[in-house]
Amino acid sequence: MERLTFSVTVDAPAEHVFTTMLADETYREWTAEFHPGSHYQGGWDVGDTIRFVGPNDDGTLSGMIATVLENRAAEYVSLLYLGVIDAGEDDTTSASARKFIGSYENYTFSEADGATTVTVDIDVDEDFASMFTEEWPKALGALKRIAER
């Protein structure tokens, strides 16, 4: 696994950026950069299981399963990945799932002078590094546009 880091500065207070990033409606907007129809099932409270999913061509869902390790509003969120979702089924044992199990995704919100820098740190298998290196900047750009409108 390698750790990738991405960031964006948003001209808005941290509380607003945090809410925009995690609220269902706006989450769907900015994560469409990864896959149209992306959304989550579950909650953002510590200990919650959350499923990040998107539709397949056949109508089933695929994505990832995580647990929320930390959630300090407008400061920090930490997720630990537990497996993947393949055609609507949870998978925590296959070789594909093991590429994600035990990896972290962390969001840090730092506010200064009314602007907020969002930093995302993710652990990724080398097979997915180029995809995330291309997609995360687009997604953070969309988050910025949404939060600043």
N, C-alpha and C positions, 0 to 999 in steps of 0.2 A: 504494500500500500504506500501511496505517497500522499502528502498533504498539499492541497491546493488552497490558495487564498485569493479572494476577490473582494473588492470594495467599491463603494460609490458614495458620494456625498450628495445629500438631498437637502434642498433649501426648505427645511421644515423641522419643527421640534421632534425630539426622539419619541415622545409618546404617540404623536401622529404617525410617524414612520413605522413604529412598532405595530400599531393597530392596522395600518394599511397593509403591511407585510403579511399579517396573520389572519385578518378577517376573511371569512369565506368568499365574499363577493370579489374583493380586490385581489385576494390570493389567486383566484381563478384567472384574473386578468394578467398578472405579471408572469405566472407560471405557464401561460399559454406559449411563451417563448420556448419552453422545453418541449411541450406537446399540447396541442389544442385539446381542450376538454379536461386538462389536469385539474385535480382538486384533492381535498383530503377528507378522510372519514375518521372521526374521533375528535379528541380535544388536545389542547395545549397545556393542560395542567400537569404538574410534576407527577410522574407515575402513569400517565395516560399512555395507552397504545394508540398510535396514529398511523393510518394507512394513506400513503401518497399514491394516487391512482390516476390513470388516464385510459380512455377507451381504445380498444383494438378495433380493427376493421370488422370483426365478427360480433361486436357488441359486448364482448367480455372486457374485464378490466385487468390491467397489468400495472405493476408499480413496486413500491417498497414498503416495508413495515418497520416502524421505529417505536421506541419508547422515549418519552420526554424525561430527561434526567434533571434539567434545571430550566426554570422560567422565571427570570427576574424582569418584570415588566419594564420595557423601554431601556433595558440594560444588556440582557444576555439570555439566550436560549441555547440549550444543548440537547441534541438528539443522539441516540445510539441505535444503529440499525440492527434488526433482528432477523431479517429475511426479505424475500421478494414475494410478489404476487404475480402469478403466471396464469393467464386465462381465468381469472377470478378465484384461483386457489392459492392459499398461503403455502409458501415453500421455504422451509428453514433447514433443508438438508442437502439439496442438490449442489453440484459444483458451481452452478450459476449463482445460487443463493450465497454460497460461501465467499464469493467475491465481495459481498457487501456486509455480511455478518461481522459485527464488532467494529464497524467503522463509525466515525462520528461526523456530525454536521453541526456546526456552531455558528450562531449569529450574535455579533456584538454591535451594540448601538452606542456611539459616542457623540454627545452633543457639545457644540461650542459655538457661541455667538448666533444661536438660532438655527444653525445647520447641523445635520446629523450625518455622521459617517457610519454606514453599515458595512461591517466586515464579515465575510462568510469564509469559514475554514472548513474544508471537507477532506475526508480521507477517501481516496479512490484507488481501485485496482488500476494498474497501468493500462489495461484494456479500455478503460473508460476515460482516461485523463484527457485525451484530445477532444472528446465530445464535450466534457464539462468545461474545458478551457474555452471552447467556442460558445457554449450556451449560457454559462453563468453571467458573463458581461452583458449579453443581450437581455437576460431576465432582470438584472439589476438596473439596467437602463430603463426598462419598462416600469419597474418599481418606482424609480425616480420620477418619471413622467406622471404616473398615477398619483403619487404622494404630493407632487407640486401643483397639480391642477386645481 
